[in-house]
Amino acid sequence: MIYVTRLDGSTLVVNADLIETVEHTADTVITLLDGKKLVVKTLVDDVVERVIGYRQMIARGPIRHIDTAHLPSAVAAVQQTQHNTEPTPLRPREAR
């Protein structure tokens, strides 16, 4: 979803996946896949940048928050691993 500004100054949220074309006439005209046209104040370059930003955000995936309560246990696990002289195998060894 991207935010654009209508000619009357109000904000409109547009589903970026439904945009077919964006063109500059006297104003910016956004044509949706269903043929509906939206005339907005937002400049063509700004609409394009917002669509690109939206797609990049989708490609990155959801934001993952780190729970700080688990950090001490993670630090302890790393320290314990550093004190071990034998490396931990990535998978169990096969019987010979």
Rosetta constraint file for C-alpha pairs under 8 A:
AtomPair CA 1 CA 13 HARMONIC 6.25 0.50
AtomPair CA 1 CA 14 HARMONIC 5.44 0.50
AtomPair CA 1 CA 15 HARMONIC 4.45 0.50
AtomPair CA 1 CA 16 HARMONIC 5.34 0.50
AtomPair CA 1 CA 17 HARMONIC 7.91 0.50
AtomPair CA 1 CA 54 HARMONIC 6.93 0.50
AtomPair CA 2 CA 13 HARMONIC 5.52 0.50
AtomPair CA 2 CA 14 HARMONIC 5.34 0.50
AtomPair CA 2 CA 15 HARMONIC 6.48 0.50
AtomPair CA 2 CA 16 HARMONIC 6.19 0.50
AtomPair CA 2 CA 47 HARMONIC 7.98 0.50
AtomPair CA 2 CA 50 HARMONIC 6.21 0.50
AtomPair CA 2 CA 51 HARMONIC 6.71 0.50
AtomPair CA 2 CA 54 HARMONIC 7.08 0.50
AtomPair CA 3 CA 11 HARMONIC 6.61 0.50
AtomPair CA 3 CA 12 HARMONIC 5.74 0.50
AtomPair CA 3 CA 13 HARMONIC 4.56 0.50
AtomPair CA 3 CA 14 HARMONIC 6.35 0.50
AtomPair CA 3 CA 50 HARMONIC 7.97 0.50
AtomPair CA 4 CA 11 HARMONIC 5.86 0.50
AtomPair CA 4 CA 12 HARMONIC 5.33 0.50
AtomPair CA 4 CA 13 HARMONIC 6.31 0.50
AtomPair CA 4 CA 14 HARMONIC 7.34 0.50
AtomPair CA 4 CA 40 HARMONIC 6.87 0.50
AtomPair CA 4 CA 41 HARMONIC 7.55 0.50
AtomPair CA 4 CA 42 HARMONIC 5.71 0.50
AtomPair CA 4 CA 47 HARMONIC 7.33 0.50
AtomPair CA 5 CA 9 HARMONIC 5.76 0.50
AtomPair CA 5 CA 10 HARMONIC 5.74 0.50
AtomPair CA 5 CA 11 HARMONIC 4.67 0.50
AtomPair CA 5 CA 12 HARMONIC 5.98 0.50
AtomPair CA 5 CA 40 HARMONIC 5.73 0.50
AtomPair CA 5 CA 41 HARMONIC 5.49 0.50
AtomPair CA 5 CA 42 HARMONIC 5.54 0.50
AtomPair CA 6 CA 10 HARMONIC 5.38 0.50
AtomPair CA 6 CA 11 HARMONIC 6.09 0.50
AtomPair CA 6 CA 12 HARMONIC 6.59 0.50
AtomPair CA 6 CA 39 HARMONIC 6.86 0.50
AtomPair CA 6 CA 40 HARMONIC 4.41 0.50
AtomPair CA 6 CA 41 HARMONIC 5.56 0.50
AtomPair CA 6 CA 42 HARMONIC 7.53 0.50
AtomPair CA 7 CA 39 HARMONIC 7.17 0.50
AtomPair CA 7 CA 40 HARMONIC 5.37 0.50
AtomPair CA 7 CA 41 HARMONIC 5.23 0.50
AtomPair CA 9 CA 41 HARMONIC 7.84 0.50
AtomPair CA 14 CA 18 HARMONIC 7.98 0.50
AtomPair CA 15 CA 19 HARMONIC 7.21 0.50
AtomPair CA 16 CA 51 HARMONIC 5.92 0.50
AtomPair CA 16 CA 54 HARMONIC 7.59 0.50
AtomPair CA 18 CA 32 HARMONIC 5.40 0.50
AtomPair CA 18 CA 33 HARMONIC 5.47 0.50
AtomPair CA 19 CA 30 HARMONIC 6.83 0.50
AtomPair CA 19 CA 31 HARMONIC 6.06 0.50
AtomPair CA 19 CA 32 HARMONIC 4.44 0.50
AtomPair CA 19 CA 33 HARMONIC 6.01 0.50
AtomPair CA 20 CA 30 HARMONIC 7.65 0.50
AtomPair CA 20 CA 31 HARMONIC 5.63 0.50
AtomPair CA 20 CA 32 HARMONIC 5.08 0.50
AtomPair CA 20 CA 33 HARMONIC 5.23 0.50
AtomPair CA 21 CA 30 HARMONIC 5.90 0.50
AtomPair CA 21 CA 31 HARMONIC 5.15 0.50
AtomPair CA 21 CA 32 HARMONIC 6.99 0.50
AtomPair CA 22 CA 28 HARMONIC 6.95 0.50
AtomPair CA 22 CA 29 HARMONIC 5.73 0.50
AtomPair CA 22 CA 30 HARMONIC 4.53 0.50
AtomPair CA 22 CA 31 HARMONIC 6.29 0.50
AtomPair CA 22 CA 44 HARMONIC 6.45 0.50
AtomPair CA 22 CA 47 HARMONIC 7.77 0.50
AtomPair CA 22 CA 48 HARMONIC 7.93 0.50
AtomPair CA 23 CA 28 HARMONIC 5.75 0.50
AtomPair CA 23 CA 29 HARMONIC 5.26 0.50
AtomPair CA 23 CA 30 HARMONIC 6.55 0.50
AtomPair CA 23 CA 44 HARMONIC 6.55 0.50
AtomPair CA 24 CA 28 HARMONIC 4.70 0.50
AtomPair CA 24 CA 29 HARMONIC 6.33 0.50
AtomPair CA 24 CA 43 HARMONIC 7.84 0.50
AtomPair CA 24 CA 44 HARMONIC 6.25 0.50
AtomPair CA 25 CA 29 HARMONIC 7.08 0.50
AtomPair CA 27 CA 39 HARMONIC 6.56 0.50
AtomPair CA 27 CA 40 HARMONIC 6.44 0.50
AtomPair CA 27 CA 41 HARMONIC 6.21 0.50
AtomPair CA 27 CA 43 HARMONIC 7.83 0.50
AtomPair CA 28 CA 39 HARMONIC 5.71 0.50
AtomPair CA 28 CA 40 HARMONIC 5.36 0.50
AtomPair CA 28 CA 41 HARMONIC 6.24 0.50
AtomPair CA 28 CA 42 HARMONIC 6.60 0.50
AtomPair CA 28 CA 43 HARMONIC 6.10 0.50
AtomPair CA 28 CA 44 HARMONIC 5.96 0.50
AtomPair CA 29 CA 37 HARMONIC 6.47 0.50
AtomPair CA 29 CA 38 HARMONIC 5.58 0.50
AtomPair CA 29 CA 39 HARMONIC 4.58 0.50
AtomPair CA 29 CA 40 HARMONIC 6.40 0.50
AtomPair CA 30 CA 37 HARMONIC 5.61 0.50
AtomPair CA 30 CA 38 HARMONIC 5.01 0.50
AtomPair CA 30 CA 39 HARMONIC 6.40 0.50
AtomPair CA 30 CA 40 HARMONIC 7.66 0.50
AtomPair CA 31 CA 35 HARMONIC 6.06 0.50
AtomPair CA 31 CA 36 HARMONIC 5.84 0.50
AtomPair CA 31 CA 37 HARMONIC 4.50 0.50
AtomPair CA 31 CA 38 HARMONIC 6.40 0.50
AtomPair CA 32 CA 36 HARMONIC 5.37 0.50
AtomPair CA 32 CA 37 HARMONIC 6.31 0.50
AtomPair CA 42 CA 46 HARMONIC 6.50 0.50
AtomPair CA 42 CA 47 HARMONIC 6.65 0.50
AtomPair CA 43 CA 47 HARMONIC 6.35 0.50
AtomPair CA 44 CA 48 HARMONIC 6.23 0.50
AtomPair CA 45 CA 49 HARMONIC 6.14 0.50
AtomPair CA 46 CA 50 HARMONIC 6.09 0.50
AtomPair CA 47 CA 51 HARMONIC 6.21 0.50
AtomPair CA 48 CA 52 HARMONIC 6.19 0.50
AtomPair CA 49 CA 53 HARMONIC 6.05 0.50
AtomPair CA 50 CA 54 HARMONIC 6.02 0.50
AtomPair CA 51 CA 55 HARMONIC 6.19 0.50
AtomPair CA 52 CA 56 HARMONIC 6.13 0.50
AtomPair CA 53 CA 57 HARMONIC 6.13 0.50
AtomPair CA 54 CA 58 HARMONIC 6.29 0.50
AtomPair CA 55 CA 59 HARMONIC 6.12 0.50
AtomPair CA 56 CA 60 HARMONIC 6.24 0.50
AtomPair CA 57 CA 61 HARMONIC 6.60 0.50
AtomPair CA 58 CA 62 HARMONIC 7.66 0.50
AtomPair CA 67 CA 71 HARMONIC 7.31 0.50
AtomPair CA 68 CA 72 HARMONIC 7.98 0.50
AtomPair CA 70 CA 74 HARMONIC 6.45 0.50
AtomPair CA 71 CA 75 HARMONIC 6.15 0.50
AtomPair CA 72 CA 76 HARMONIC 6.16 0.50
AtomPair CA 73 CA 77 HARMONIC 6.18 0.50
AtomPair CA 74 CA 78 HARMONIC 6.36 0.50
AtomPair CA 75 CA 79 HARMONIC 6.20 0.50
AtomPair CA 76 CA 80 HARMONIC 6.03 0.50
AtomPair CA 77 CA 81 HARMONIC 6.15 0.50
AtomPair CA 78 CA 82 HARMONIC 6.22 0.50
AtomPair CA 79 CA 83 HARMONIC 6.46 0.50
AtomPair CA 80 CA 84 HARMONIC 6.58 0.50
AtomPair CA 81 CA 87 HARMONIC 7.98 0.50
AtomPair CA 89 CA 93 HARMONIC 7.73 0.50
